[in-house]
Amino acid sequence: MADDTDQEIGKLRRFALAVGLVLFTVAIAGVELDSPATIHPLGIPLHVKRPDVLGIGLCLASVYALTRYWLYGFVLTISPIQWRRRIRHGKDLGIRTDSPALYGRETARIVGRYYRSLGKQHTTFKAGGSGVQELSIPLSARLVAGLENLDYLAPALVNIIALLTYLTYAGISVRAP
């Protein structure tokens, strides 16, 4: 089940990144279509009489992609960012077993997944209670985790930046009253 969720979130990430990057590129490049424009999706000629509406459509697609990614990537699942926070704060990792050896192996798997070891330095910890205790994370693992967090946030950040850029370059400014 977790692999299916990861694959679905991966698809949402790609869609959100693609829409955000297209909107950002359209906003920065100042792309305009001649009126009436002719486009050929799937080989069918379509005449666009109001090309200014395409930007609004991209904005709506960006808001849709951002909302879906936030909902499924952060709200309805435990994101890698939330897993790392749980590990650092010694929170319950959701491991249910009576075997201390199995609990230790499963905890090591989870910690290893979210704090990858680079070179000779490894993340050390003691598995006890319901979470991780005496955690020591090397700087290299912290840096990699930070980059992975940024990568996971990228679809949301790209869409927010793209929307703000489009609104700014399209002559619509967001001002406080």
GUGU-377085 format. One record per atom (N, C-alpha, C): x, y, z; residue in one letter. Coordinates in steps of 0.001 Angstrom, whole numbers, plus 500000, padded with zeros to 6 digits. Each point is the difference from the previous one (the first is absolute). Last residue first. Layout:
! GUGU-377085
XYZa...
! end
This chain:
! GUGU-377085
495531545678501624p499113501174500015p500524501089500913p503171496528497228a499257500034501257a499140501264500016a501438497441495427r500386501034500955r499143499903501247r501463497527495069v499359499636501247v500510500987501041v499463500470494397s500868499936501175s499174499678501231s500049499696494345i499100499850501135i500898499898501221i501711500179495574g499453501302500359g499019499932501150g502794496474498036a498767500183499234a499336501327500334a503945498472502249y500308500346498623y498757500205499146y499498498731504600t500807501216499942t500226500437498558t497782495930500857l499149501111500426l500755501329499927l502433496080499072y498997500242498960y499120501200500371y503113498556503199t500680500587498840t498999500330498905t498435497697503771l500341501380500355l500686500713498830l499034495438499441l498760500779500097l500295501458500324l503641497019499943a499452500188498654a498732500839500033a501977498710504111i500831500994499319i499445500300498606i497886496581502365i499771501276500691i500788501113499314i500690495630498428n498678500509499633n499686501321500687n504059497806501068v500023500418498593v498647500577499597v500394498094504319l500727501265499888l499995500524498568l498098495745500828a499201501051500638a500683501356499830a502311496198498417p498785500243499219p499125501112500593p504069498748502423a500176500705498734a498710500200499199a501003497520504316l499224501244500010l499981500704498642l502582496069500661y498603499618500239y499090501234499984y504658500643499628d499505499324498806d498525499627500154d502218501782503723l499810501034498989l499439499408498706l501188497011503379n498836500785500424n499686501080498968n503904497516499375e498822499181499691e498718500721500426e504067502035501106l499796500043498549l498784499176499584l501268499839504518g499523501340499657g499736500148498510g501965496017501546a498597500067500420a499402501371499668a504600499421499269v499232499217499022v498514500050500346v502877502024503059l499978500740498745l499189499274498934l500724497839504127r499102501151500179r499885500803498711r503080496481500155a498633499461499940a498978501122500183a504540501146500448s499732499606498613s498580499458499843s501612501098504372l499705501176499186l499661499620498559l499016496348503825p501162500729499476p499580501151499083p497241497891504208i499941500075498540i501216500775499509i497872497274504545s501156500782499564s500048499943498476s496474498728504542l500233500110498562l501211500896499725l497355497869504074e501432500256499860e500420500029498533e495406497880500167q500631500705501109q501482500154499710q494856498840497447v501452500012499931v500538500820501156v495141497537500389g500676500791498982g501502499855500080g496675498134503030s499211500002498769s500695500782498898s502689497576503852g498674500582500209g499198499917498734g504857499699498700g499408499657501278g498667500681500171g504861499508496898a498566499788499825a499426499581501343a504452503056498624k499524498847500761k498497499917499785k504236502154496784f498843500205500863f499789498758500838f503191502652495658t499926499051501113t498826500365500895t502067500782494647t499076500468501022t499926498927501076t504462500525497012h498668499410500000h499165500642501106h504939500566496814q499155500455501100q498596499426499861q503528499363496760k500235499199501199k499103500388501168k498326501186495084g501370499712500405g500060499143501253g495465501890499639l500947500280498932l501396499721500525l494447498751501243s501407500113500386s500854500244498771s494611501294501038r500929499159499257r501440500260500442r495002500680501923y501311500602500261y501058499090499389y495506498803499424y499837501450500066y501272500755500381y499798495142499567r499302500523498822r499969501528499997r501785497589503715g500881499931498833g499360500557498744g497404499608503938v501017501040500186v500944500030498797v496802496573500016i499349501307499872i501027501124500128i501511495588500696r499577500172498600r499399501385499780r501104498704504394a501217500265499215a499657500222498530a496514498685502829t500405501365500326t501235500386499194t498585495572499692e499044500879499318e500331501478500257e502552496717502247r500250499945498554r499088500958499240r499318499540504676g501277500645499718g500315500028498517g496184497630501465y499796501436500210y501281500764499657y500214495350500003l499256500472498838l499756501504500098l502008497994503698a500906499911498852a499318500524498737a497478499641504036p500948501115500035p500959499989498805p494895498000500231s501393499566499902s500933501208500012s495157500180499867d500439499615501344d501471499618500022d497189503649496658t500523498638500123t500401499748501454t498534504197496485r499236499193500952r500513498568499981r501262505444498464i500441498603499919i499271499221501083i499897504926498955g498928499128499529g500397498546499849g502444503985501806l500212499724498579l498967499028499439l500401503835504312d499601498647499603d500149499839498489d503144503725502207k498565499682499968k499768498571499552k504165502975500673g499741498770500741g498538499610500070g502343503757497589h499341500296501278h499636498751500800h502130499754495634r500803500924500811r499416500231501382r497548497348496851i501231499328500409i500805500905500930i496138501830498044r499654498954500973r501248499306500536r500581503068496505r499658500696501248r499638498988501092r500740498361495690r501254500457500601r499752500716501322r496241498665497517w500710498833500530w501295500431500679w497546503300497716q499359499631501269q500662498780500628q501487501318495772i500313501077500943i499415499673501375i498943497213496337p501358499760500506p500436501055501012p494767499233499694s501051500388499066s501369499641500576s494987497901500682i501105500528500798i501139500283499032i494738500325498551t501080499038500228t501049500642500899t496107502442498751l499447498651500118l501051498906500186l501278504730499619v498878499910500934v499546498559500219v503664501202496960f500270500482501351f498875499742500993f500059498703495219g501396499891500386g500289500371501442g495592500293497857y500445498607500014y501451499830500465y498061504438499883l499052499107500665l500553498582500104l502472503235497574w500018500293501440w499090499025500753w499996499729495329y501278499552500532y500065500242501504y496199501580497710r500036498526500048r501303499490500594r499603504671499352t499045499529501007t500028498484500125t502590502027496591l500525500342501325l499103499449501100l498525499603495551a501146499119500244a500573500235501398a496525502881498617y499504498622500128y501141499042500350y501099504433498961v499327499948501311v499487498586500266v501844500738495777s501037500097501024s499396499922501397s497121500180496277a500669498699500045a501081499989501081a497871504073499203l499068499066500629l500610498603500103l502467503234497692c499937500343501433c499067499049500742c500223499630495333l501228499497500618l500036500304501496l496427501784497541g499892498541500074g501231499370500623g500075504565499113i499100499744501130i499810498497500175i502427501382496289g500748500270501224g499173499730501241g497930499743495766l500896498862500215l500830500172501265l497051503377498176v499388499091500965v500892498786500275v500973503337496663d500280500510501344d499445499082501086d499232499382495219p501222499394500541p500357500496501400p495636499661496787r500362500800501174r501240499397500667r498290498109496013k499584501382499781k500360500910501167k501734495196497635v499847500631501311v499685501469499770v499564495192497086h500204501440499902h499683500620501357h501700494864498180l499068500769500830l500361501473499881l501025494851497410p500209501448500070p498895500677500829p502168494960500417i498735500659499665i500212501512500099i503274496531501178g499843500134498563g498714500673499551g501520499424504626l499581498715499438l499709500088498507l500407504660501684p500148498876500936p499418498739499366p501349504847498144h499668498683499458h500220498901501037h498897505816499348i500833498965500603i499507498646499490i499578505636498846t499619498639499642t500987499042500652t497969505405500881a501123499064499872a499460498629499613a498090505346499319p499773498652500512p501221499119499726p501682503311501654s498570499744500055s499433500111498590s505040498596502340d499260500896499110d498523499647500084d503208499123504194l499545499377498758l499277501049499170l504068500149504010e498692500464499536e499671499286498702e503783500002504477v499433499315498842v498614500564499696v503862501108503257g498987500885499442g499367499417498745g503479498263503207a500279500219498579a498997500953499361a499490498729504596i501301500660499825i500255500354498541i496018497598501090a500001501306500663a501300500752499733a499561495564498407v499070500870499278v500030501404500597v502436496715502243t500626500324498723t499130500939499181t498242498339504030f501122500895500279f500668500449498699f496625496738499696l499437501304500374l501109501012500250l501344495590499176v499401500577498790v499436501387500315v501684497535503619l501077500458499129l499466500610498705l496892498111503057g500657501164500580g501100500549499109g497852495991498750v499075501135499879v500654501270500534v502456496000500490a499842500344498586a499106501229499834a500559498187504366l501222500640499509l499851500454498552l496447497553501868a500103501320500624a501252500737499530a499405495551498536f498972500866499430f500117501419500559f502821496717501844r500387500304498618r498994500942499351r499000498448504343r501186500863500018r500378500410498586r496573496827500540l499533501340500365l501159500997500004l501065495503499318k499271500519498839k499490501415500271k502045497760503570g500984500285498955g499356500571498747g497285498405503449i500560501297500366i501059500404498988i498195495766499471e498982501014499714e500508501396500336e502752496347501087q499914500148498552q498982501071499619q500419498857504549d501206500677499543d499971500228498495d496547497435501884t499862501400500392t501198500802499531t500163495387499372d498982500575499132d499827501486500301d502835497569502811d500612500189498698d499019500606499012d498474498830504299a500858501178500069a500658500270498648a497358496090500496m499184501197500000m500858501257500000m
! end
